[in-house]
Amino acid sequence: MTSRLQPAAGLVRAERDALLAEAQRVLDANWTGHSTVASRSLYPHQWSWDAAFIAIGRAWAEPARARLELESLLAGQWANGMVPHIVFDPAVAPGDYFPGPEFWGAHGDGPGGPATSGILQPPMHARAALEVHRRAEAGDDPATVAGSLAFLGRVYPKLVAWHRYLAGHRGVGGHHLAAIVHPWESGMDNSPIWDQDLDELAIPAGAVPPYRRHDLIHADPADRPTDAAYDRFVYLALRYKDAGYDDTTLAAHSPFLVEDPLFNAIWCWSAHALAEIAELLGHDGAPHQTMARRIHEGLLSYLWVPAEGRFMAWDVRDRRHVAKNTVSSLMPLLDPELLGCDRRARGEAGAARRRSRRPL
C-alpha cells in the first residue's frame, strides 16, 4: 500500500509546486513596484478587495510586498475613512480604462494623493492585515515580527476609520449593517442577486452620456455584461457622484440600496480581526468586538430567512428580501459567533432530548 501511495504523493507535490510557481509568475508579472494589478489589460489598476486577497497570498513568500500592497491601497483612503474600490495608477494612459479617474472626478473627502474611484468594496483589509502578520509570526524571526507589528501600527488607525465609516455612513437601514449603493460595491458585480433591481431601474433619457467600454476590447463580449446592464452600472455610479458622494442622502435618493450578506459577513469577520490587531498593539479590542456583535445580530435579525433556511440580501428601498440562491447566502458562516450559535443550539436540542427520556 505504501509503495503505491508514495508516487501519487510525489505527483501531488509536483503539481502543487507547479501551481505555486505559476501563481508567483502571475503576481510578478502584475507587480507595479508598489501594488499588484488584477490584469495588465482588462484591469490595469489596484482593486480594493483584490489587494487584500493578494496580500494574504504574498505573505507566504514576500512579506514586504504583502505589507506594501495594503499600505499602497490605504494611501487612497478618503478623509471620511472610505477605502475606494480602485486606486488608479498614474502610469496608465488616460482613456485606457473606463470608468477611469476622469469619470469619478475629485471630491473634498478624497485622499489628495492618488486618484481613486468614488465607491467601495467588501472590507477585507483588517482580516488581510492580521493574516499577513500571522505569517510573520510563523517565521519566528524577532526582527520580522517587530517589523510586522510596526506595519500593524501604521495601518490600524486607517482600518479603524474604515470600519467607522461603514457604521456611521452606510448604516442607513438601522440594522447595524452596511448598505451598498452599487453592485460593484458587493465584489460580485454581475451576480443574479442584482437582476431584479437592475431590471426595474429606469434611466431617464440623456442621463448616461456616451462612453467607450474597454472591457469589450480585452475580453470576450460573451463573458461581459450586456450594454443595457452596463448602462445601469454607469447610471448608478453617476447618481452617487452627482450627489457629491453624500451618504446622508442615501435613504432618500439612492436608487440602489442593499444590505448584502457577503459584504456584511466580511465586515463582521474583519471586525473580529481588528479587535485582535488592537490587542496585539496594546489597545482595547472591546469596541471592535462590540461592532462585530452588532453586525452579527443584524445578520441574524434581518438577513436570515428561517422559511428559506438561508441568508438573503435586504433591499432597503423596497423593504424586501432578494430571493436568489447564490454563494452570498453562505458567507455569514465566516462569522465565528454563528458557529457558537450552532453549538449552543445543538446543546439545547440535546438537553431537550435527554429531558424527554426522563421517566415521569
C-alpha positions in Angstrom: 0.0 0.0 0.0 2.7 2.4 1.0 4.7 1.9 -2.2 1.6 2.6 -4.3 0.8 5.8 -2.4 4.3 7.3 -2.5 4.4 8.0 -6.3 0.9 9.6 -6.0 2.0 11.8 -3.1 5.0 12.9 -5.2 2.8 13.7 -8.1 0.6 15.8 -5.9 3.6 17.7 -4.5 4.9 18.3 -8.0 1.5 19.6 -9.2 1.3 21.8 -6.1 4.8 23.2 -6.7 4.0 23.9 -10.3 0.8 25.7 -9.3 2.6 27.8 -6.8 5.3 28.7 -9.3 2.7 29.7 -11.9 0.9 31.8 -9.2 4.2 33.5 -8.3 4.8 34.2 -12.0 1.4 35.9 -12.5 1.9 38.0 -9.4 5.4 39.0 -10.5 4.2 39.9 -14.0 1.4 42.1 -12.5 3.6 43.9 -9.9 4.0 47.6 -10.5 6.6 48.3 -7.8 4.0 49.2 -5.1 0.9 47.2 -5.9 -0.4 44.4 -8.0 -2.8 44.9 -10.9 -5.6 42.4 -11.5 -4.8 42.3 -15.2 -2.4 44.3 -17.3 -5.0 44.8 -20.0 -8.5 44.4 -18.5 -7.9 45.7 -15.0 -4.7 47.8 -15.1 -5.1 49.5 -11.6 -5.3 48.4 -8.0 -8.6 47.0 -6.8 -9.6 47.1 -3.1 -10.5 43.6 -2.0 -8.3 42.1 -4.7 -5.4 43.8 -2.9 -6.5 42.1 0.4 -6.5 38.7 -1.1 -3.2 39.3 -2.9 -1.6 40.5 0.3 -2.7 37.3 2.1 -1.1 35.2 -0.7 2.1 37.2 -1.0 2.6 37.0 2.8 3.7 33.3 2.4 6.7 34.2 0.2 7.1 38.0 0.0 6.0 39.7 3.3 7.4 43.1 2.4 5.4 43.2 -0.8 2.3 41.9 1.1 2.6 44.8 3.5 3.2 47.3 0.7 0.2 46.0 -1.1 -2.1 47.0 1.7 -0.4 50.3 2.5 -0.4 51.3 -1.1 -4.2 50.8 -1.2 -4.7 52.6 2.1 -2.8 55.6 0.6 -6.0 56.2 -1.4 -8.3 56.2 1.7 -10.6 59.2 1.8 -10.7 61.7 4.7 -14.0 60.3 5.9 -12.5 56.8 6.2 -13.9 55.3 3.0 -11.5 52.9 1.2 -12.2 53.2 -2.5 -12.7 50.2 -4.8 -10.0 51.4 -7.2 -6.7 53.3 -6.7 -5.6 54.4 -10.1 -2.1 54.0 -11.4 -1.0 57.3 -12.9 1.3 55.4 -15.3 -1.8 54.1 -17.2 -2.6 56.4 -20.1 -5.8 58.4 -19.7 -8.6 56.7 -21.6 -7.1 53.2 -21.3 -9.7 52.1 -18.7 -13.3 53.0 -18.2 -14.6 54.3 -15.8 -11.3 56.0 -15.1 -10.2 58.9 -12.9 -11.9 61.5 -15.1 -15.2 59.7 -14.7 -15.2 59.7 -10.9 -13.8 63.2 -10.5 -12.3 64.9 -7.5 -14.0 65.1 -4.1 -13.4 67.0 -0.9 -13.1 63.8 1.1 -10.7 62.3 -1.5 -7.2 61.3 -0.5 -5.4 64.3 -2.1 -2.9 61.9 -3.5 -3.6 59.1 -5.9 -6.8 59.3 -8.0 -9.5 56.9 -6.9 -13.0 55.8 -7.7 -15.9 57.0 -5.5 -17.4 53.7 -4.4 -16.1 50.9 -2.2 -15.7 47.1 -2.0 -16.0 44.5 0.9 -13.9 45.5 3.9 -11.4 42.5 3.8 -8.5 44.7 4.8 -8.3 44.2 8.6 -8.5 40.4 8.1 -5.8 40.6 5.4 -3.5 42.7 7.7 -3.9 40.2 10.5 -3.2 37.2 8.2 0.0 39.0 6.9 1.1 39.5 10.5 0.4 35.8 11.4 2.6 34.7 8.6 5.4 36.9 10.0 4.9 35.3 13.5 5.0 31.8 12.0 8.5 32.6 10.7 9.6 33.1 14.3 12.2 35.8 13.5 12.1 38.6 16.1 13.1 41.3 13.6 10.5 40.2 11.1 7.8 40.1 13.9 8.9 43.6 15.1 8.6 44.9 11.5 5.2 43.4 11.1 4.0 44.9 14.4 5.2 48.3 13.1 3.2 47.7 10.0 0.1 46.9 12.1 0.7 50.1 14.0 0.7 52.1 10.8 -2.5 50.6 9.3 -4.5 50.2 12.5 -5.8 53.8 12.6 -6.7 53.6 9.0 -8.6 50.4 9.5 -10.5 51.8 12.5 -11.5 54.8 10.4 -12.7 52.5 7.6 -14.9 50.5 9.9 -16.3 53.7 11.5 -17.1 54.9 8.0 -19.2 51.8 7.3 -21.0 52.1 10.6 -21.6 55.8 10.5 -22.2 56.4 6.8 -23.6 53.2 5.4 -25.8 52.0 8.3 -28.8 53.7 6.7 -31.2 50.7 7.2 -31.0 50.9 11.0 -29.9 47.3 11.3 -26.2 47.7 12.3 -25.4 46.5 8.7 -23.7 48.4 5.9 -25.7 49.1 2.8 -24.1 49.2 -0.7 -25.1 51.7 -3.3 -23.9 49.9 -6.4 -23.5 46.2 -7.5 -19.8 46.8 -7.9 -19.5 47.5 -4.2 -20.5 43.9 -3.5 -17.4 42.4 -5.1 -19.8 40.2 -7.1 -20.6 42.7 -9.8 -22.7 40.6 -12.1 -24.4 38.4 -9.5 -28.0 37.3 -10.2 -28.8 38.9 -6.8 -29.0 42.3 -8.6 -31.0 41.3 -11.6 -34.4 42.5 -10.4 -33.1 45.8 -9.1 -31.3 46.5 -12.3 -34.2 45.4 -14.5 -36.5 47.7 -12.6 -34.1 50.7 -12.8 -35.5 53.4 -15.1 -32.8 55.5 -16.7 -34.0 59.0 -17.8 -33.3 59.9 -21.4 -29.8 61.6 -21.6 -28.8 60.6 -18.1 -25.9 58.4 -19.3 -23.5 60.2 -21.6 -21.7 58.3 -24.4 -18.8 56.2 -23.2 -16.5 53.5 -24.6 -16.3 50.1 -23.0 -12.6 49.0 -22.8 -13.6 45.7 -21.3 -15.1 44.5 -24.6 -11.7 45.1 -26.2 -9.7 43.0 -23.7 -12.2 40.2 -23.0 -14.8 38.1 -24.9 -18.0 40.1 -25.0 -19.9 36.9 -24.3 -18.3 36.9 -20.8 -19.1 40.5 -20.1 -22.3 42.4 -19.0 -24.6 43.5 -21.8 -24.6 47.1 -22.9 -28.0 47.5 -21.2 -26.6 46.2 -17.9 -23.5 48.4 -18.2 -25.7 51.5 -18.8 -27.3 50.8 -15.5 -24.0 50.4 -13.7 -22.8 53.7 -15.2 -26.1 55.4 -14.3 -25.9 54.3 -10.6 -22.3 55.5 -10.3 -23.2 58.9 -11.8 -26.2 59.3 -9.4 -23.9 58.8 -6.5 -21.2 61.0 -8.0 -23.7 63.8 -8.9 -24.9 63.7 -5.3 -21.4 64.6 -4.2 -20.9 61.1 -2.7 -23.1 62.4 0.1 -24.1 59.4 2.2 -26.6 61.5 4.2 -28.9 61.5 1.3 -28.8 57.7 0.5 -32.1 56.8 2.2 -33.9 59.4 0.3 -32.3 59.4 -3.1 -30.2 56.3 -3.8 -32.0 54.1 -6.4 -29.9 51.1 -5.3 -29.5 50.4 -1.6 -29.0 46.8 -0.4 -27.7 45.1 2.7 -25.7 42.2 1.4 -24.9 39.0 3.4 -21.5 38.6 1.8 -20.4 42.2 2.4 -21.6 42.3 6.0 -20.2 38.9 6.8 -16.8 40.0 5.7 -17.2 43.2 7.7 -18.0 41.2 10.8 -15.1 38.8 10.2 -12.8 41.8 9.8 -14.1 43.5 12.9 -13.0 40.4 14.9 -9.6 40.7 13.2 -9.4 44.4 14.1 -10.1 43.5 17.7 -7.1 41.1 17.6 -4.9 43.7 15.9 -5.8 46.2 18.6 -4.8 43.8 21.4 -1.5 43.0 19.6 -0.8 46.7 19.7 -1.8 47.1 23.3 -5.1 48.9 22.5 -8.6 48.0 23.7 -10.2 45.5 21.3 -13.6 45.7 23.0 -15.1 48.4 20.7 -14.3 46.2 17.7 -15.8 43.2 19.3 -18.9 45.2 20.1 -19.1 46.2 16.4 -18.7 42.6 15.4 -21.5 41.6 17.8 -23.9 44.2 16.4 -23.2 43.1 12.8 -23.8 39.5 13.9 -27.2 40.5 15.4 -28.1 42.4 12.2 -27.3 39.4 10.1 -29.4 37.1 12.2 -32.3 39.5 12.8 -32.7 41.0 9.3 -30.9 38.8 6.7 -31.6 35.3 8.0 -34.9 34.0 6.5 -36.0 30.9 8.5 -38.6 29.8 6.0 -35.9 29.6 3.3 -33.2 28.3 5.6 -30.6 30.8 4.3 -29.4 34.4 4.5 -30.8 36.8 1.9 -29.9 40.3 0.9 -32.3 43.0 2.1 -33.4 45.7 -0.4 -33.6 48.8 1.9 -35.6 50.8 -0.6 -38.3 48.3 -1.4 -38.2 46.7 2.0 -38.0 43.1 0.8 -35.6 40.2 0.8 -33.9 39.4 -2.5 -34.8 35.7 -3.1 -31.8 34.4 -5.0 -29.7 31.4 -4.3 -26.0 32.4 -4.6 -22.9 31.9 -2.6 -23.7 35.2 -0.8 -26.2 33.3 1.3 -23.4 31.1 2.8 -20.9 33.8 3.5 -22.2 34.6 7.0 -20.6 31.3 8.0 -17.4 33.5 8.3 -18.9 34.9 11.5 -17.4 32.9 14.4 -20.4 33.7 16.5 -22.6 31.7 14.2 -20.6 28.6 14.9 -21.2 29.4 18.6 -24.9 29.7 18.0 -24.8 26.3 16.2 -23.0 24.7 19.1 -25.5 26.2 21.6 -28.4 25.1 19.5 -27.1 21.5 19.4 -26.5 21.6 23.1 -30.0 22.9 23.8 -31.5 20.3 21.5 -29.5 17.5 23.2 -30.7 18.7 26.6 -34.3 18.7 25.4 -33.9 15.1 24.1 -32.5 14.0 27.4 -35.3 15.6 29.3 -37.8 13.9 27.1 -36.4 10.5 28.0 -36.6 11.0 31.8 -39.3 8.9 33.5 -42.3 10.7 34.7 
